[in-house]
Amino acid sequence: MAQTFDDLVGLQLEADEAHTRVLELRDAFGRPASGPWSEEQTAAYEEAWRQWRERAWKTQAAVTAFAKDENRPRYEVEADLRKRARHPEPQAA
């Protein structure tokens, strides 16, 4: 199924949110190698990491397909996507 650029932005935002969750847990629990974690902490971190990895993979696959469909260099699509997702233009009032 063809993706629009706005679809890609949504996927990137989901991946970024999942990454933020991983960072939040790492900040709360400490780095994985810094000390022992409880089973619950380990499970929460591994689940957050899995979700981030899956969302990032899905985003990257969609970027590749979009670039191919649009006959554009992949790196340009990815750069435009990250700019739009992470630094959106202000909404007109």
N, CA, C and O atoms as a printed pandas DataFrame, in Angstrom:
     atom_number atom_name residue_name chain_id  residue_number  x_coord  y_coord  z_coord
0              1         N          MET        A               1    0.844   -1.186    0.000
1              2        CA          MET        A               1    0.000    0.000    0.000
2              3         C          MET        A               1    0.883    1.241    0.000
3              4         O          MET        A               1    1.834    1.338    0.775
4              5         N          ALA        A               2    0.564    2.173   -0.862
5              6        CA          ALA        A               2    1.352    3.395   -0.971
6              7         C          ALA        A               2    1.133    4.278    0.254
7              8         O          ALA        A               2    0.023    4.398    0.773
8              9         N          GLN        A               3    2.212    4.880    0.690
9             10        CA          GLN        A               3    2.181    5.781    1.839
10            11         C          GLN        A               3    2.254    7.219    1.327
11            12         O          GLN        A               3    2.899    7.492    0.314
12            13         N          THR        A               4    1.601    8.116    2.020
13            14        CA          THR        A               4    1.794    9.530    1.735
14            15         C          THR        A               4    2.900   10.042    2.649
15            16         O          THR        A               4    3.291    9.371    3.605
16            17         N          PHE        A               5    3.395   11.230    2.346
17            18        CA          PHE        A               5    4.430   11.796    3.203
18            19         C          PHE        A               5    3.882   12.030    4.607
19            20         O          PHE        A               5    4.599   11.848    5.591
20            21         N          ASP        A               6    2.623   12.430    4.707
21            22        CA          ASP        A               6    2.009   12.617    6.030
22            23         C          ASP        A               6    1.938   11.301    6.808
23            24         O          ASP        A               6    2.075   11.294    8.031
24            25         N          ASP        A               7    1.724   10.189    6.099
25            26        CA          ASP        A               7    1.766    8.874    6.759
26            27         C          ASP        A               7    3.150    8.621    7.336
27            28         O          ASP        A               7    3.283    8.120    8.452
28            29         N          LEU        A               8    4.182    8.970    6.568
29            30        CA          LEU        A               8    5.555    8.796    7.046
30            31         C          LEU        A               8    5.808    9.637    8.289
31            32         O          LEU        A               8    6.460    9.182    9.229
32            33         N          VAL        A               9    5.298   10.854    8.296
33            34        CA          VAL        A               9    5.471   11.722    9.464
34            35         C          VAL        A               9    4.835   11.067   10.688
35            36         O          VAL        A               9    5.425   11.068   11.769
36            37         N          GLY        A              10    3.648   10.516   10.526
37            38        CA          GLY        A              10    2.997    9.832   11.638
38            39         C          GLY        A              10    3.815    8.658   12.151
39            40         O          GLY        A              10    3.937    8.460   13.360
40            41         N          LEU        A              11    4.375    7.878   11.233
41            42        CA          LEU        A              11    5.221    6.753   11.636
42            43         C          LEU        A              11    6.462    7.233   12.373
43            44         O          LEU        A              11    6.860    6.643   13.378
44            45         N          GLN        A              12    7.076    8.308   11.875
45            46        CA          GLN        A              12    8.279    8.835   12.525
46            47         C          GLN        A              12    7.957    9.343   13.923
47            48         O          GLN        A              12    8.732    9.133   14.856
48            49         N          LEU        A              13    6.825   10.005   14.071
49            50        CA          LEU        A              13    6.431   10.498   15.393
50            51         C          LEU        A              13    6.206    9.342   16.368
51            52         O          LEU        A              13    6.579    9.433   17.537
52            53         N          GLU        A              14    5.597    8.256   15.885
53            54        CA          GLU        A              14    5.412    7.080   16.740
54            55         C          GLU        A              14    6.754    6.492   17.162
55            56         O          GLU        A              14    6.936    6.124   18.322
56            57         N          ALA        A              15    7.689    6.404   16.224
57            58        CA          ALA        A              15    9.021    5.876   16.550
58            59         C          ALA        A              15    9.733    6.790   17.542
59            60         O          ALA        A              15   10.375    6.315   18.479
60            61         N          ASP        A              16    9.618    8.094   17.336
61            62        CA          ASP        A              16   10.254    9.041   18.256
62            63         C          ASP        A              16    9.659    8.940   19.663
63            64         O          ASP        A              16   10.386    9.017   20.653
64            65         N          GLU        A              17    8.329    8.767   19.748
65            66        CA          GLU        A              17    7.683    8.614   21.057
66            67         C          GLU        A              17    8.159    7.343   21.751
67            68         O          GLU        A              17    8.398    7.342   22.959
68            69         N          ALA        A              18    8.295    6.263   20.988
69            70        CA          ALA        A              18    8.776    5.006   21.564
70            71         C          ALA        A              18   10.215    5.160   22.048
71            72         O          ALA        A              18   10.582    4.617   23.090
72            73         N          HIS        A              19   11.025    5.893   21.301
73            74        CA          HIS        A              19   12.411    6.126   21.715
74            75         C          HIS        A              19   12.451    6.963   22.989
75            76         O          HIS        A              19   13.261    6.703   23.880
76            77         N          THR        A              20   11.595    7.948   23.075
77            78        CA          THR        A              20   11.516    8.771   24.284
78            79         C          THR        A              20   11.186    7.909   25.494
79            80         O          THR        A              20   11.729    8.128   26.577
80            81         N          ARG        A              21   10.300    6.931   25.320
81            82        CA          ARG        A              21    9.948    6.031   26.427
82            83         C          ARG        A              21   11.164    5.221   26.877
83            84         O          ARG        A              21   11.374    5.040   28.076
84            85         N          VAL        A              22   11.962    4.734   25.933
85            86        CA          VAL        A              22   13.185    3.998   26.276
86            87         C          VAL        A              22   14.110    4.892   27.090
87            88         O          VAL        A              22   14.657    4.461   28.105
88            89         N          LEU        A              23   14.285    6.129   26.651
89            90        CA          LEU        A              23   15.167    7.056   27.363
90            91         C          LEU        A              23   14.638    7.378   28.756
91            92         O          LEU        A              23   15.410    7.482   29.710
92            93         N          GLU        A              24   13.318    7.537   28.872
93            94        CA          GLU        A              24   12.724    7.803   30.186
94            95         C          GLU        A              24   12.983    6.649   31.152
95            96         O          GLU        A              24   13.331    6.868   32.312
96            97         N          LEU        A              25   12.813    5.430   30.670
97            98        CA          LEU        A              25   13.057    4.268   31.527
98            99         C          LEU        A              25   14.529    4.157   31.893
99           100         O          LEU        A              25   14.865    3.838   33.033
100          101         N          ARG        A              26   15.402    4.416   30.935
101          102        CA          ARG        A              26   16.836    4.359   31.230
102          103         C          ARG        A              26   17.202    5.404   32.276
103          104         O          ARG        A              26   18.001    5.136   33.174
104          105         N          ASP        A              27   16.620    6.592   32.162
105          106        CA          ASP        A              27   16.884    7.627   33.162
106          107         C          ASP        A              27   16.341    7.222   34.534
107          108         O          ASP        A              27   16.972    7.484   35.557
108          109         N          ALA        A              28   15.181    6.588   34.550
109          110        CA          ALA        A              28   14.569    6.181   35.816
110          111         C          ALA        A              28   15.301    5.000   36.458
111          112         O          ALA        A              28   15.465    4.960   37.677
112          113         N          PHE        A              29   15.738    4.045   35.643
113          114        CA          PHE        A              29   16.345    2.820   36.172
114          115         C          PHE        A              29   17.865    2.874   36.210
115          116         O          PHE        A              29   18.489    2.063   36.893
116          117         N          GLY        A              30   18.467    3.806   35.498
117          118        CA          GLY        A              30   19.916    3.796   35.302
118          119         C          GLY        A              30   20.239    2.991   34.053
119          120         O          GLY        A              30   19.389    2.264   33.539
120          121         N          ARG        A              31   21.449    3.118   33.572
121          122        CA          ARG        A              31   21.849    2.361   32.380
122          123         C          ARG        A              31   21.802    0.866   32.685
123          124         O          ARG        A              31   22.018    0.457   33.826
124          125         N          PRO        A              32   21.521    0.051   31.668
125          126        CA          PRO        A              32   21.384   -1.388   31.905
126          127         C          PRO        A              32   22.587   -2.029   32.594
127          128         O          PRO        A              32   22.411   -2.935   33.408
128          129         N          ALA        A              33   23.778   -1.588   32.293
129          130        CA          ALA        A              33   24.972   -2.212   32.875
130          131         C          ALA        A              33   25.418   -1.553   34.181
131          132         O          ALA        A              33   26.402   -1.983   34.783
132          133         N          SER        A              34   24.704   -0.513   34.625
133          134        CA          SER        A              34   25.155    0.227   35.809
134          135         C          SER        A              34   24.809   -0.462   37.128
135          136         O          SER        A              34   25.395   -0.148   38.164
136          137         N          GLY        A              35   23.884   -1.376   37.096
137          138        CA          GLY        A              35   23.505   -2.075   38.322
138          139         C          GLY        A              35   22.362   -3.022   38.050
139          140         O          GLY        A              35   21.759   -2.975   36.977
140          141         N          PRO        A              36   22.054   -3.879   39.000
141          142        CA          PRO        A              36   20.987   -4.857   38.763
142          143         C          PRO        A              36   19.606   -4.193   38.718
143          144         O          PRO        A              36   19.310   -3.283   39.493
144          145         N          TRP        A              37   18.790   -4.664   37.807
145          146        CA          TRP        A              37   17.404   -4.226   37.706
146          147         C          TRP        A              37   16.508   -5.349   38.210
147          148         O          TRP        A              37   16.884   -6.521   38.183
148          149         N          SER        A              38   15.325   -4.976   38.669
149          150        CA          SER        A              38   14.336   -5.989   39.035
150          151         C          SER        A              38   13.800   -6.634   37.749
151          152         O          SER        A              38   14.007   -6.122   36.648
152          153         N          GLU        A              39   13.118   -7.752   37.912
153          154        CA          GLU        A              39   12.513   -8.407   36.748
154          155         C          GLU        A              39   11.501   -7.489   36.074
155          156         O          GLU        A              39   11.398   -7.467   34.847
156          157         N          GLU        A              40   10.753   -6.727   36.877
157          158        CA          GLU        A              40    9.754   -5.815   36.327
158          159         C          GLU        A              40   10.420   -4.697   35.529
159          160         O          GLU        A              40    9.944   -4.327   34.456
160          161         N          GLN        A              41   11.516   -4.162   36.052
161          162        CA          GLN        A              41   12.238   -3.117   35.334
162          163         C          GLN        A              41   12.790   -3.658   34.018
163          164         O          GLN        A              41   12.678   -3.018   32.973
164          165         N          THR        A              42   13.380   -4.833   34.086
165          166        CA          THR        A              42   13.937   -5.450   32.879
166          167         C          THR        A              42   12.848   -5.681   31.840
167          168         O          THR        A              42   13.041   -5.385   30.661
168          169         N          ALA        A              43   11.715   -6.205   32.267
169          170        CA          ALA        A              43   10.610   -6.472   31.342
170          171         C          ALA        A              43   10.084   -5.178   30.729
171          172         O          ALA        A              43    9.818   -5.129   29.528
172          173         N          ALA        A              44    9.931   -4.136   31.534
173          174        CA          ALA        A              44    9.435   -2.853   31.027
174          175         C          ALA        A              44   10.402   -2.262   30.009
175          176         O          ALA        A              44    9.985   -1.768   28.962
176          177         N          TYR        A              45   11.695   -2.315   30.320
177          178        CA          TYR        A              45   12.707   -1.765   29.416
178          179         C          TYR        A              45   12.758   -2.558   28.113
179          180         O          TYR        A              45   12.801   -1.978   27.028
180          181         N          GLU        A              46   12.753   -3.882   28.225
181          182        CA          GLU        A              46   12.802   -4.711   27.019
182          183         C          GLU        A              46   11.578   -4.499   26.138
183          184         O          GLU        A              46   11.698   -4.489   24.913
184          185         N          GLU        A              47   10.408   -4.329   26.739
185          186        CA          GLU        A              47    9.193   -4.071   25.966
186          187         C          GLU        A              47    9.267   -2.707   25.278
187          188         O          GLU        A              47    8.909   -2.580   24.107
188          189         N          ALA        A              48    9.725   -1.706   25.993
189          190        CA          ALA        A              48    9.871   -0.377   25.390
190          191         C          ALA        A              48   10.882   -0.419   24.246
191          192         O          ALA        A              48   10.663    0.171   23.188
192          193         N          TRP        A              49   11.984   -1.121   24.471
193          194        CA          TRP        A              49   13.016   -1.252   23.432
194          195         C          TRP        A              49   12.450   -1.967   22.208
195          196         O          TRP        A              49   12.719   -1.558   21.079
196          197         N          ARG        A              50   11.668   -3.033   22.417
197          198        CA          ARG        A              50   11.060   -3.788   21.317
198          199         C          ARG        A              50   10.109   -2.907   20.518
199          200         O          ARG        A              50   10.120   -2.925   19.287
200          201         N          GLN        A              51    9.285   -2.136   21.226
201          202        CA          GLN        A              51    8.345   -1.261   20.532
202          203         C          GLN        A              51    9.076   -0.206   19.709
203          204         O          GLN        A              51    8.690    0.082   18.576
204          205         N          TRP        A              52   10.126    0.364   20.276
205          206        CA          TRP        A              52   10.907    1.355   19.534
206          207         C          TRP        A              52   11.516    0.726   18.290
207          208         O          TRP        A              52   11.425    1.285   17.197
208          209         N          ARG        A              53   12.136   -0.434   18.457
209          210        CA          ARG        A              53   12.796   -1.113   17.337
210          211         C          ARG        A              53   11.789   -1.434   16.233
211          212         O          ARG        A              53   12.078   -1.220   15.056
212          213         N          GLU        A              54   10.619   -1.943   16.595
213          214        CA          GLU        A              54    9.602   -2.285   15.597
214          215         C          GLU        A              54    9.083   -1.047   14.872
215          216         O          GLU        A              54    8.903   -1.061   13.655
216          217         N          ARG        A              55    8.848    0.008   15.620
217          218        CA          ARG        A              55    8.343    1.233   14.985
218          219         C          ARG        A              55    9.402    1.876   14.099
219          220         O          ARG        A              55    9.088    2.390   13.025
220          221         N          ALA        A              56   10.640    1.850   14.541
221          222        CA          ALA        A              56   11.724    2.399   13.723
222          223         C          ALA        A              56   11.891    1.579   12.447
223          224         O          ALA        A              56   12.086    2.143   11.371
224          225         N          TRP        A              57   11.816    0.255   12.558
225          226        CA          TRP        A              57   11.931   -0.603   11.383
226          227         C          TRP        A              57   10.800   -0.313   10.402
227          228         O          TRP        A              57   11.034   -0.187    9.200
228          229         N          LYS        A              58    9.581   -0.207   10.910
229          230        CA          LYS        A              58    8.424    0.067   10.055
230          231         C          LYS        A              58    8.587    1.415    9.355
231          232         O          LYS        A              58    8.276    1.546    8.171
232          233         N          THR        A              59    9.069    2.401   10.079
233          234        CA          THR        A              59    9.297    3.722    9.494
234          235         C          THR        A              59   10.350    3.657    8.404
235          236         O          THR        A              59   10.154    4.201    7.318
236          237         N          GLN        A              60   11.463    2.996    8.683
237          238        CA          GLN        A              60   12.539    2.909    7.699
238          239         C          GLN        A              60   12.090    2.166    6.441
239          240         O          GLN        A              60   12.441    2.565    5.330
240          241         N          ALA        A              61   11.327    1.104    6.603
241          242        CA          ALA        A              61   10.814    0.369    5.446
242          243         C          ALA        A              61    9.877    1.248    4.618
243          244         O          ALA        A              61    9.922    1.220    3.388
244          245         N          ALA        A              62    9.038    2.021    5.286
245          246        CA          ALA        A              62    8.119    2.911    4.581
246          247         C          ALA        A              62    8.875    4.019    3.855
247          248         O          ALA        A              62    8.495    4.404    2.749
248          249         N          VAL        A              63    9.937    4.533    4.464
249          250        CA          VAL        A              63   10.760    5.564    3.814
250          251         C          VAL        A              63   11.380    4.998    2.544
251          252         O          VAL        A              63   11.374    5.655    1.503
252          253         N          THR        A              64   11.909    3.796    2.623
253          254        CA          THR        A              64   12.519    3.163    1.456
254          255         C          THR        A              64   11.500    2.997    0.334
255          256         O          THR        A              64   11.788    3.322   -0.818
256          257         N          ALA        A              65   10.317    2.498    0.661
257          258        CA          ALA        A              65    9.272    2.302   -0.347
258          259         C          ALA        A              65    8.815    3.632   -0.934
259          260         O          ALA        A              65    8.625    3.745   -2.145
260          261         N          PHE        A              66    8.640    4.632   -0.084
261          262        CA          PHE        A              66    8.205    5.947   -0.549
262          263         C          PHE        A              66    9.239    6.546   -1.497
263          264         O          PHE        A              66    8.885    7.065   -2.556
264          265         N          ALA        A              67   10.500    6.476   -1.124
265          266        CA          ALA        A              67   11.562    7.027   -1.972
266          267         C          ALA        A              67   11.576    6.333   -3.329
267          268         O          ALA        A              67   11.743    6.981   -4.363
268          269         N          LYS        A              68   11.403    5.028   -3.321
269          270        CA          LYS        A              68   11.380    4.281   -4.580
270          271         C          LYS        A              68   10.179    4.694   -5.420
271          272         O          LYS        A              68   10.316    4.948   -6.617
272          273         N          ASP        A              69    8.997    4.763   -4.798
273          274        CA          ASP        A              69    7.777    5.142   -5.520
274          275         C          ASP        A              69    7.863    6.554   -6.091
275          276         O          ASP        A              69    7.344    6.819   -7.175
276          277         N          GLU        A              70    8.512    7.451   -5.371
277          278        CA          GLU        A              70    8.621    8.850   -5.791
278          279         C          GLU        A              70    9.870    9.116   -6.628
279          280         O          GLU        A              70   10.095   10.237   -7.083
280          281         N          ASN        A              71   10.687    8.065   -6.828
281          282        CA          ASN        A              71   11.937    8.187   -7.584
282          283         C          ASN        A              71   12.823    9.296   -7.014
283          284         O          ASN        A              71   13.343   10.145   -7.739
284          285         N          ARG        A              72   12.974    9.255   -5.688
285          286        CA          ARG        A              72   13.803   10.236   -4.984
286          287         C          ARG        A              72   14.883    9.501   -4.211
287          288         O          ARG        A              72   14.690    8.351   -3.814
288          289         N          PRO        A              73   16.016   10.152   -3.994
289          290        CA          PRO        A              73   17.035    9.525   -3.152
290          291         C          PRO        A              73   16.483    9.314   -1.733
291          292         O          PRO        A              73   15.837   10.194   -1.163
292          293         N          ARG        A              74   16.752    8.143   -1.190
293          294        CA          ARG        A              74   16.235    7.797    0.130
294          295         C          ARG        A              74   16.695    8.781    1.194
295          296         O          ARG        A              74   15.917    9.169    2.065
296          297         N          TYR        A              75   17.966    9.186    1.123
297          298        CA          TYR        A              75   18.492   10.093    2.148
298          299         C          TYR        A              75   17.754   11.429    2.137
299          300         O          TYR        A              75   17.596   12.054    3.186
300          301         N          GLU        A              76   17.295   11.879    0.954
301          302        CA          GLU        A              76   16.533   13.135    0.890
302          303         C          GLU        A              76   15.173   12.974    1.565
303          304         O          GLU        A              76   14.740   13.842    2.323
304          305         N          VAL        A              77   14.512   11.867    1.285
305          306        CA          VAL        A              77   13.207   11.612    1.903
306          307         C          VAL        A              77   13.359   11.547    3.416
307          308         O          VAL        A              77   12.568   12.136    4.152
308          309         N          GLU        A              78   14.381   10.825    3.877
309          310        CA          GLU        A              78   14.585   10.697    5.321
310          311         C          GLU        A              78   14.903   12.044    5.960
311          312         O          GLU        A              78   14.406   12.342    7.046
312          313         N          ALA        A              79   15.719   12.858    5.306
313          314        CA          ALA        A              79   16.052   14.183    5.849
314          315         C          ALA        A              79   14.808   15.068    5.910
315          316         O          ALA        A              79   14.576   15.748    6.909
316          317         N          ASP        A              80   14.007   15.057    4.840
317          318        CA          ASP        A              80   12.769   15.847    4.832
318          319         C          ASP        A              80   11.812   15.364    5.921
319          320         O          ASP        A              80   11.159   16.165    6.590
320          321         N          LEU        A              81   11.740   14.057    6.083
321          322        CA          LEU        A              81   10.855   13.478    7.091
322          323         C          LEU        A              81   11.262   13.894    8.497
323          324         O          LEU        A              81   10.426   14.337    9.285
324          325         N          ARG        A              82   12.523   13.755    8.806
325          326        CA          ARG        A              82   12.981   14.118   10.157
326          327         C          ARG        A              82   12.781   15.609   10.423
327          328         O          ARG        A              82   12.419   16.008   11.530
328          329         N          LYS        A              83   13.019   16.421    9.406
329          330        CA          LYS        A              83   12.811   17.863    9.577
330          331         C          LYS        A              83   11.339   18.151    9.864
331          332         O          LYS        A              83   11.023   18.903   10.786
332          333         N          ARG        A              84   10.440   17.560    9.084
333          334        CA          ARG        A              84    9.013   17.813    9.243
334          335         C          ARG        A              84    8.492   17.264   10.561
335          336         O          ARG        A              84    7.675   17.907   11.220
336          337         N          ALA        A              85    8.960   16.075   10.953
337          338        CA          ALA        A              85    8.461   15.441   12.179
338          339         C          ALA        A              85    9.010   16.108   13.431
339          340         O          ALA        A              85    8.305   16.222   14.434
340          341         N          ARG        A              86   10.247   16.545   13.381
341          342        CA          ARG        A              86   10.897   17.062   14.588
342          343         C          ARG        A              86   10.917   18.578   14.671
343          344         O          ARG        A              86   11.145   19.139   15.743
344          345         N          HIS        A              87   10.682   19.243   13.556
345          346        CA          HIS        A              87   10.679   20.709   13.530
346          347         C          HIS        A              87    9.527   21.188   12.647
347          348         O          HIS        A              87    9.758   21.805   11.607
348          349         N          PRO        A              88    8.294   20.908   13.055
349          350        CA          PRO        A              88    7.151   21.266   12.208
350          351         C          PRO        A              88    7.000   22.773   12.062
351          352         O          PRO        A              88    7.377   23.551   12.939
352          353         N          GLU        A              89    6.438   23.152   10.928
353          354        CA          GLU        A              89    6.142   24.561   10.687
354          355         C          GLU        A              89    5.013   24.989   11.622
355          356         O          GLU        A              89    4.103   24.206   11.895
356          357         N          PRO        A              90    5.065   26.223   12.114
357          358        CA          PRO        A              90    3.971   26.699   12.976
358          359         C          PRO        A              90    2.648   26.720   12.205
359          360         O          PRO        A              90    2.615   27.037   11.016
360          361         N          GLN        A              91    1.571   26.382   12.894
361          362        CA          GLN        A              91    0.242   26.406   12.293
362          363         C          GLN        A              91   -0.226   27.844   12.130
363          364         O          GLN        A              91   -0.006   28.678   13.008
364          365         N          ALA        A              92   -0.869   28.133   11.007
365          366        CA          ALA        A              92   -1.429   29.466   10.780
366          367         C          ALA        A              92   -2.650   29.645   11.682
367          368         O          ALA        A              92   -3.431   28.713   11.872
368          369         N          ALA        A              93   -2.806   30.832   12.228
369          370        CA          ALA        A              93   -3.921   31.093   13.147
370          371         C          ALA        A              93   -5.205   31.336   12.424
371          372         O          ALA        A              93   -6.235   31.571   13.057
